Amino acid sequence: MGVQVYFISSSKKGASIFSYDDLNEHMLQGCKLWVNCTPIGTYPNVTDELPIPWVQLSEDHLIVDLVYNPPQSQFLLKAQEHGATILNGESMLKEQALKSWEIWNGNL
């Protein structure tokens, strides 16, 4: 699809892997699609959040959190406060369930 992927991690660094401390205005302005694949902010720790400079987000950003409980994690709430479009993990969960049903019932 031509999308260059970078990873933000609390423990790993490499050519395309950065720490949360590395995040800056340039990086946030250059990356308009963010996908959170961590369990941060899931039930019961719904107030936990990632150390991201939220003020750099805008309406040009699409922020996806694969968390679906709660429906709006702190990650999504903070992004929305700064005008970003948000999407939680509920649609992914449903699509995975449908695909599992197809696989287990031979409807491929």
N, C-alpha and C positions, 0 to 999 in steps of 0.2 A: 504494500500500500504506500510505500515511500515515506513512512513515518520513522524518524530517528528516535530511538528509545534511550532514555537515561534513567538510572535508578538512584533513589535517595534511600540511604540506609543508616541505621544507627551504629553499625559495626563494620561494614565493608567499604573498601575504596578500590578503585581500579580505573581503567580508561573511561568507562561510562557509568561509574558508580561514585556517588558523592555522599557526604554526610549532611545532616540537617544544618550543621554549622556552616557548610559551604554555600547554602542558599543565599542568593542576593537578588537585587532588583533586575540585573541583566538576565539571570537564569529564569526568573518568573515571567519576565516580559517575552523571553524567547520561547517559552514552552506554554502553549495555550491549552493543552490537554493534560490533565493530571488524573491519575488513577491511584487511589489508595487501596493497597492490597494487604494492609496490616489489620490485626484485631483491635487496634487502639480505638477506644470509644464504644466498644460493644458492651451489651448488657453483661454484668451489672455495673461496669465501670464507665458509665455513659458520659461522665464529665472529663474523662481523660482526653487529651488532644495532642496533636503533633506540633513540634516547634517550627512553625512555618511563618514567614513574614507576610501575613495576610494582607497588609495594607498595599502590597504590590499587585494584588489581583484586581481584575476589572470585568466588565461585561463581555470582554473578548475571550474569557476563559470558560472552558467546560471542565467541571470538577466532578469526578466520579468516585464514589466510595462504595466498595463492594459489601460494606456493612448494610444490613437491612433491619437490624434490631439494636437501637431504635431506628425508626424510619428516617430521621434526620440526625445524623451524628454531629458531634462538635465540629468535625472536619467540614461537613456540608453547611452547617449553620454559619460558621466563620466565613466560608467562601461566599455564601449567599449575601451576607452582610456587606460584602465588598462588590456586589453586583454580578458575580459569576453565575453562570447557568449550572445547576446541580442535578445529579442523578444518583440514586442509591442503588444498592445491589439486588433489589427485589426482582427486577426484570431478568437479571442473570439467573437468579434462583429458580424462577419460573421456567426459563428456557432450558436449564439443566434438568429440571423435573420432566419436562416434555420429552427431551431427548432420551432420558433414562427409560421412560415409558415405552418409547419407540423401540429402543434396543431390547428391553426385556420382553416385549410382546411381539417382536419380529416385524414391526411396521416400518422397516428401513426402506 
